[in-house]
Amino acid sequence: MEYLITAGQLVTGPGGQRLRDGAVLVRGGTIAGVGPRAEIAPLAAAGATVVSFPDGTVLPGLIDCHVHLALDAGPDPVTALLDTDDTGLLAGMAERARLLLDSGVTTVRDLGDRGGLALRLRHSIEQDAAPGPRILSAGTPLTRPGGHCWFFGGEVSDEEALRGLVRRNVRDGVDVIKVMATGGGITKGGPPVWEAQFTAGELGLVVAEARRAGLPVAAHAHGTEGIAAAVAAGVDTIEHCTWMARDGFDVREDLVAEIAAKGIRVCPAASPDWRGFARRFGPERAEEMFDRLRWMAGQGVRLIAGTDAGVAHAVFDGFVSSLEFFRHIGFSPAEAIDAATVEAALALGIASDTGRLAPGYRADLIAVTGDPLADLAALRDVRLTMSAGRPHVPAGSPAPAPR
């Protein structure tokens, strides 16, 4: 199939690069041309489907760097997971993937599921058997016996088990290795969020094993000791990075400088309900945490967008709310969009084929009403999502009239 998509403006790349009265030519799953409408339109084949958004914006598809499709975002997602068999769980994951696509997300990094179900869903989406975004799957995340997210099945007790689980995930075809460097909030009876679960040496083994397979490593780390161990091991991304300690917060400026120098990306995994989190956590403590991220960005740490979708209150159709968190800590709309497109693609190792509108790239794009460079709220009115060249009209949105 060939599509000619025209719009009042295109957002083509980082820093809010825009083109007025532009067009994108899509052939198969690839962008064949991007430029002024007058130049691109004549390149379209006679039978191409033409879709126009004269008052809208076409921009790269959004990338959610931190989701858990196996969790339902309800009040007790872990119990729901444990009470659901694989057939029911996979059906729920497929519906949640569709919600992400509806909201303009064309790539997700799933950072932990049960039994390789995200890999099965990835295959279904790739075969066009189900609507959904591109899935980069971590498979089974590594944790201590009884540790954070033990219910995904990744408990390891020694170095041999660490290596063994990484190798099993590699054989299964994962895209990233996930390790729980500290405790976490949703694991009842597990270690506290600030407590390190692995030493720097153990995490180094995980990173070395992943590197042999050509895979990146994402480390869940709330506590400072776990962050330090992850940095020393050379992980690629740190998830959350809240600098928690037994009695408050423990920010280490030398570690922040090392994170920036090593190019380790930080995904705050700001829930779409980050405002509600601030009320529950305490506005002053929450702002202290938010200010820290603002300061880290000022120190050169590169932040990427993710929602932690699946945990309580982190819904699968609220990505724009999470982007508004970046506005809250001082990002411009263009910088917030970058955190969910080009910067996210760089962090996930897929910048050679997605994250911007350019010839030869995957046809991952969205069309919205209005101008998101002026107001991110425009991203809530998604008129068309295209993932690898497959068009998808969000539920409830009027279908664009081809001509």
matplotlib code that plots the C-alpha trace (Angstrom):
import matplotlib.pyplot as plt

x = [0.0, 1.1, -0.2, 0.3, -0.3, -0.5, -0.8, -0.7, 2.6, 5.1, 7.3, 10.2, 12.9, 14.5, 14.2, 10.8, 11.9, 8.8, 7.7, 4.5, 2.2, 4.1, 3.6, 4.8, 4.9, 4.6, 5.3, 4.8, 6.2, 8.7, 8.7, 9.6, 9.6, 9.1, 8.9, 6.7, 3.4, 4.1, 7.3, 6.1, 2.6, 3.7, 5.9, 2.8, 1.5, -1.8, -3.5, -2.1, -4.4, -4.3, -5.2, -5.2, -5.0, -5.0, -5.5, -3.3, 0.2, 1.9, 4.8, 6.9, 5.0, 5.4, 7.6, 6.7, 9.9, 8.4, 5.2, 4.0, 1.4, 0.8, -0.5, -4.0, -3.5, -6.2, -6.1, -4.3, -2.6, -0.5, -3.4, -5.2, -2.1, -1.9, -5.6, -5.5, -4.5, -2.2, -5.1, -7.0, -3.8, -2.8, -6.2, -5.9, -2.4, -3.7, -6.4, -4.0, -1.7, -4.6, -5.2, -1.5, -1.8, -5.1, -3.2, -0.4, 2.2, 3.8, 6.7, 6.7, 9.4, 7.8, 10.0, 8.7, 5.9, 5.1, 6.0, 7.0, 3.5, 4.8, 6.9, 3.9, 1.9, 4.9, 4.7, 1.0, 1.4, 4.3, 2.1, -0.7, -2.9, -3.6, -3.4, -0.7, 2.6, 6.0, 7.0, 10.5, 10.3, 12.4, 10.8, 11.3, 13.0, 15.8, 15.1, 16.1, 14.0, 10.9, 12.3, 10.6, 8.3, 9.1, 5.6, 7.0, 9.0, 12.6, 13.9, 17.7, 19.8, 23.4, 25.7, 25.0, 21.3, 21.8, 23.7, 21.2, 18.2, 19.9, 20.8, 17.2, 15.8, 18.2, 17.2, 13.5, 14.3, 14.0, 15.1, 16.4, 17.5, 15.7, 17.1, 15.5, 18.4, 16.3, 13.0, 9.8, 6.4, 4.0, 5.6, 3.8, 6.2, 9.2, 12.3, 11.8, 12.2, 15.5, 17.2, 19.7, 19.0, 22.3, 25.9, 27.8, 29.7, 26.5, 25.0, 28.3, 27.8, 24.3, 25.6, 28.5, 26.1, 23.7, 26.5, 27.7, 24.2, 24.2, 21.4, 21.0, 20.3, 17.6, 17.9, 14.9, 16.6, 14.9, 17.5, 20.8, 22.9, 21.2, 21.7, 25.4, 25.7, 23.9, 26.1, 29.2, 28.0, 27.4, 23.7, 22.1, 19.0, 18.0, 14.3, 12.8, 16.1, 14.5, 17.6, 15.8, 17.6, 16.5, 15.8, 14.8, 16.8, 20.5, 21.5, 25.2, 26.4, 29.4, 27.0, 24.9, 28.0, 28.9, 25.4, 25.7, 29.3, 28.5, 25.4, 23.1, 19.5, 17.1, 13.4, 11.5, 8.5, 6.2, 2.7, -0.1, -1.4, 1.7, -0.5, -2.4, 0.9, 2.0, -1.1, -0.8, 3.0, 2.8, 3.1, 6.3, 8.1, 6.9, 8.2, 11.5, 11.6, 10.5, 13.0, 15.8, 14.9, 14.8, 18.3, 19.6, 18.5, 20.4, 23.5, 23.3, 21.4, 19.2, 15.6, 13.3, 9.6, 7.8, 4.6, 5.0, 1.7, 0.1, 0.8, -2.0, -3.3, -0.9, -3.4, -2.5, -4.2, -2.6, 0.7, 0.1, -0.3, 3.1, 4.5, 3.0, 5.1, 8.1, 6.5, 6.1, 9.8, 10.6, 10.8, 9.4, 6.8, 9.4, 11.8, 9.0, 8.2, 11.9, 11.9, 9.2, 10.6, 14.2, 15.7, 13.7, 14.8, 18.4, 18.1, 16.4, 18.9, 16.4, 17.3, 18.4, 14.8, 12.4, 12.0, 11.8, 10.2, 12.8, 13.1, 14.1, 12.7, 9.9, 6.5, 5.8, 3.8, 0.7, -1.6, -3.2, -5.5, -3.8, -0.1, 1.6, 4.6, 2.4, 0.4, 0.9, -2.8, -3.1, -1.6, -4.9, -6.7, -5.1, -6.7, -4.5, -1.7, 0.6, 3.0, 5.3, 3.0, -0.2, -2.9, -5.0, -7.8, -8.3, -11.6, -14.0, -12.0, -13.7, -12.0, -10.0, -11.6, -9.2, -9.4]
y = [0.0, 3.6, 6.6, 10.3, 12.0, 15.8, 18.3, 21.9, 21.2, 18.3, 17.9, 16.2, 16.0, 17.1, 20.6, 21.2, 21.2, 21.8, 22.2, 24.0, 22.5, 19.3, 15.7, 12.3, 9.5, 6.0, 2.9, -0.4, 0.0, 2.7, 6.5, 7.1, 10.9, 13.9, 17.5, 20.3, 19.0, 20.5, 18.5, 15.2, 14.9, 14.3, 11.4, 9.4, 6.6, 7.1, 4.7, 6.0, 6.7, 10.4, 11.5, 15.2, 17.1, 20.8, 22.0, 19.4, 18.2, 15.0, 14.0, 10.9, 8.2, 8.4, 5.9, 4.8, 3.5, 1.8, -0.3, -3.6, -4.9, -7.9, -5.6, -4.1, -0.6, -1.5, -1.0, -4.3, -5.3, -8.0, -9.9, -9.6, -11.0, -13.9, -14.7, -14.7, -17.6, -17.0, -17.1, -14.3, -12.4, -12.4, -11.1, -8.3, -7.4, -7.2, -4.8, -2.6, -2.6, -1.3, 1.5, 2.5, 2.7, 4.7, 7.3, 7.7, 5.3, 3.4, 1.8, 0.5, -1.1, -3.7, -4.1, -7.3, -9.9, -13.4, -16.5, -14.6, -13.4, -10.0, -11.8, -13.7, -10.5, -8.8, -11.6, -11.2, -7.5, -8.0, -10.4, -7.9, -10.3, -7.6, -3.8, -2.5, -0.7, -2.2, -4.0, -4.2, -6.9, -7.6, -11.0, -12.1, -9.5, -10.6, -10.3, -11.9, -14.8, -13.0, -9.8, -7.0, -8.5, -12.1, -12.9, -12.6, -15.7, -14.3, -15.2, -15.8, -16.7, -16.8, -15.8, -19.0, -18.3, -14.7, -15.8, -18.6, -16.3, -13.8, -16.6, -18.0, -14.5, -14.2, -17.6, -16.5, -13.5, -10.5, -7.0, -5.8, -7.3, -6.0, -6.3, -5.2, -3.5, -2.4, -3.1, -1.6, -0.4, -2.9, -6.0, -6.7, -8.2, -7.6, -5.5, -1.8, 0.4, 1.9, -1.5, -2.8, -6.3, -6.9, -5.9, -3.9, -7.1, -9.1, -6.4, -6.4, -10.0, -9.3, -6.5, -8.6, -11.5, -9.1, -7.4, -10.8, -11.1, -7.5, -6.4, -3.3, -3.5, -1.5, -1.3, -0.6, 1.5, 3.6, 3.4, 5.2, 2.1, 0.3, 3.3, 3.3, -0.4, 0.0, 2.9, 1.0, -2.0, 0.2, -0.3, 1.5, 3.0, 3.6, 3.4, 5.7, 6.9, 8.5, 8.5, 6.9, 5.9, 4.4, 7.8, 10.0, 10.9, 10.6, 12.3, 11.9, 14.6, 12.5, 9.7, 12.2, 13.4, 9.9, 9.1, 12.1, 11.3, 7.7, 8.6, 6.5, 7.6, 8.0, 7.1, 8.6, 6.5, 9.3, 7.8, 9.5, 10.0, 11.9, 14.7, 12.2, 10.6, 14.0, 14.4, 10.9, 11.1, 14.6, 17.7, 18.9, 15.6, 15.0, 18.4, 17.6, 14.5, 16.5, 19.2, 16.6, 15.4, 19.0, 19.5, 16.3, 17.4, 20.6, 18.6, 16.9, 13.7, 12.8, 11.9, 9.8, 9.3, 6.4, 5.8, 2.6, 1.7, -1.3, -0.4, 1.1, 4.4, 4.2, 3.7, 2.8, 5.7, 8.6, 9.1, 12.8, 13.3, 11.8, 14.2, 17.0, 16.0, 17.0, 20.4, 20.6, 20.2, 22.8, 21.2, 23.0, 21.2, 20.4, 19.0, 16.9, 15.5, 14.8, 12.7, 10.6, 10.4, 11.0, 10.8, 7.7, 6.1, 6.8, 5.3, 2.2, 1.6, 2.1, 5.6, 4.3, 3.5, 5.5, 8.6, 11.1, 11.6, 10.9, 8.8, 5.2, 5.2, 3.0, 4.6, 5.3, 8.5, 10.1, 12.9, 15.2, 18.2, 21.4, 22.2, 20.1, 22.4, 25.1, 22.9, 19.2, 18.9, 18.7, 15.2, 14.1, 14.4, 11.7, 11.3, 8.7, 6.4, 4.5, 1.8, 0.3, 1.7, 0.1, 2.8, 2.8, 5.1, 5.5, 4.3, 7.3, 9.3, 10.2, 8.4, 10.8, 11.1, 9.7, 11.3]
z = [0.0, -0.7, 1.3, 0.8, 4.1, 4.0, 6.9, 7.9, 9.4, 9.9, 13.0, 11.3, 13.9, 17.2, 18.7, 17.1, 13.5, 11.5, 7.9, 6.9, 4.4, 4.3, 3.1, 4.0, 1.3, 2.7, 0.7, 2.5, 6.0, 5.1, 4.7, 1.0, 1.1, 3.4, 2.3, 1.0, -0.3, -3.7, -4.0, -2.5, -3.9, -7.5, -6.3, -5.2, -7.4, -9.2, -6.9, -3.6, -0.7, 0.1, 3.6, 4.5, 7.8, 6.7, 10.3, 12.0, 12.6, 11.5, 13.8, 14.6, 16.5, 20.3, 22.2, 25.7, 27.2, 30.3, 30.3, 31.7, 29.4, 31.8, 34.5, 34.3, 35.9, 38.4, 42.2, 42.7, 39.4, 41.0, 42.4, 39.1, 37.3, 39.7, 39.3, 35.5, 33.3, 30.3, 27.8, 29.6, 30.3, 26.7, 25.7, 28.2, 27.0, 23.4, 24.5, 26.4, 23.3, 21.3, 23.8, 23.5, 19.7, 20.1, 22.1, 19.4, 20.9, 18.0, 20.1, 23.6, 25.8, 27.9, 31.0, 32.5, 31.9, 32.6, 30.5, 27.4, 26.7, 25.4, 22.9, 21.7, 21.4, 19.6, 17.0, 16.5, 16.0, 13.6, 11.6, 11.5, 13.5, 16.2, 16.3, 18.5, 18.7, 18.0, 21.2, 22.6, 25.2, 28.2, 28.8, 32.4, 34.6, 37.0, 40.8, 44.1, 45.6, 47.0, 45.5, 43.5, 40.9, 41.8, 40.4, 36.8, 37.4, 37.4, 40.8, 40.8, 43.8, 42.6, 39.8, 37.8, 37.9, 36.9, 33.8, 33.1, 33.1, 30.8, 28.4, 28.5, 27.7, 24.8, 23.4, 23.7, 21.5, 23.9, 22.9, 26.3, 29.6, 32.7, 36.2, 39.5, 41.1, 44.1, 45.8, 44.5, 45.6, 44.1, 45.7, 49.0, 51.5, 49.3, 50.0, 50.6, 47.6, 48.7, 49.3, 46.8, 45.5, 43.7, 44.1, 41.4, 40.6, 40.1, 37.9, 36.0, 35.2, 33.8, 31.7, 30.3, 29.5, 27.7, 25.8, 24.4, 22.9, 21.7, 24.1, 26.3, 30.0, 31.9, 35.7, 38.0, 40.7, 43.3, 46.0, 45.9, 46.5, 43.7, 41.4, 42.3, 41.5, 38.2, 37.1, 38.1, 36.1, 33.0, 32.4, 29.5, 31.3, 34.9, 35.6, 38.2, 39.7, 42.8, 45.0, 48.0, 51.2, 54.5, 56.0, 53.1, 50.0, 49.2, 46.0, 45.1, 42.7, 41.6, 40.5, 38.6, 36.8, 36.0, 34.7, 32.4, 31.3, 30.5, 28.5, 30.7, 30.1, 32.9, 32.5, 35.5, 34.4, 35.4, 35.8, 33.9, 37.5, 38.6, 40.0, 42.1, 43.2, 44.4, 46.5, 48.0, 48.5, 49.9, 47.7, 49.3, 49.2, 45.6, 44.5, 46.1, 43.9, 40.8, 41.4, 41.5, 38.0, 36.9, 38.4, 36.9, 33.4, 34.0, 34.8, 31.4, 32.3, 29.4, 30.4, 28.3, 28.5, 30.0, 32.0, 34.0, 32.5, 34.2, 37.8, 39.8, 38.4, 35.4, 32.6, 29.0, 27.3, 29.4, 27.7, 27.2, 30.9, 31.4, 28.8, 30.7, 33.7, 31.6, 31.1, 34.8, 35.4, 32.8, 29.4, 26.4, 24.4, 21.8, 24.4, 25.9, 22.4, 21.9, 25.1, 23.5, 20.0, 19.0, 22.5, 23.3, 20.1, 20.9, 24.4, 23.1, 20.3, 17.5, 16.3, 12.9, 11.9, 14.1, 16.2, 13.3, 9.9, 7.3, 4.1, 4.8, 8.3, 9.5, 8.8, 12.5, 12.7, 14.1, 12.9, 15.5, 15.4, 16.3, 17.2, 19.9, 19.7, 21.2, 23.5, 24.3, 24.8, 21.0, 21.3, 22.9, 19.6, 17.6, 14.2, 12.7, 14.0, 11.6, 12.9, 10.3, 7.6, 9.0, 9.5, 12.6, 13.4, 17.2, 18.7, 18.8, 16.3, 13.0, 10.1, 7.9, 4.5, 1.9, -1.6]

ax = plt.figure().add_subplot(projection="3d")
ax.plot(x, y, z, "-o")
ax.set_aspect("equal")
plt.show()
